[in-house]
Amino acid sequence: MDFAFDKIKIDVSRIITIFLFFGIIFYGSYRIAVFFKPDQLFFPLGVQPARYQDFYCGNIKMNIAGETGVYKDIPIPLAPDSCVTFVPRGETVTAGFKSR
């Protein structure tokens, strides 16, 4: 009776190992097929630069996100809109802003 139980434990661990192995293989294949293009293996595109527009709010040059709406890589000072909801208090950014 003990011999049969030991054999079942070995088979269960072997089955778990096989499922884990194939799970890793399938997931790796999925990631390669969906997220990589063959030409990027030799000539990677890298991260595309964020597009932004600069404008003047008073005498202060500010930046606003382009059509993507991503502020991640835009140089500061940043603005949420083109001085629609705020006005500068002075001639520099350090003077601050107030709402309209």
N, C-alpha and C positions, 0 to 999 in steps of 0.2 A: 504494500500500500504506500509506503514512504517513497519507494522508487518511482511510482507513477506520479506522485505529487512533485518530485524533483524534476522529472521530465517535463511536466506542464510548466513549471517556473522557467525552465530554459527556453521552451518554445515561446512563451509570452515575451520574454526579454528579447528574443530574436525577432519576433514580429514587431515589437515596438521599435527596435533598431532599424528594421527594413522600412517601416513607415516614416520614421524620422529622416532616413537617408533620402528616400524618394521625395519627401516633402521639401527638403532643402534643394534638391535638384530641380524640381518643378518651380519652386519660387524663384530660384536664380535664373532659370530660363525665362520665366515671365518677366522679371525685371529687365533682362537684356533685350527681350523682344519689344517691350512697350516703351522703355525709357532711353534706349540707345538707337542711333541710326548708324549704319555701317560706315558712312563717310566721316562721322565724328570720331571714329577710332584713330584715324590718321590726321585729320584736320579739325580739331575740336573748335566749336564756336565760342565757348566760354560764356560768361554772363554778359548779356546785352546791356549797354549803358542806358540809364533811365533818361527819358526825354523830359525837359522842363522848359518853362518860359521865364524870362526875367522881366521885371517891370519896376517902375519907380512909384513909391508911395511917399509923396512929399519929395524930399531929396534923398530918400533911402532906397537903395537898390535891393529888391527882394526877389525870391524865386517861388514859383508855384508849379505844382505837378502838371504834366501834360495830360494827354488823353488816357494814360494808364492809371493815373491817380495814386501812384506809388511815390512816397516821400523818402524811401529808404536811402538812396544814393545821391540825393540832391544836396548841393552845397547850401549852407546856412547863410543868411536868415531865410526862413521859410514862412510862407503865408498860406492860410486856408483858402483865401479868395483875393481878388484884386482890390484891396482896400474898401470893400463893400461894407464889412462889419466892424472895421476899426480905423482909427486915424493915428498918425504918429504924434507924440507929445512934443517932440523936438526935432533936431536935425540929425540925430544919430539913433542907433538901435538902443543904446544904453539909456536914453531918455525915456524909453518905454512907449506904450501905446494905450489908447483908451477906446472904449466901444462907442459906436455911433448911436 
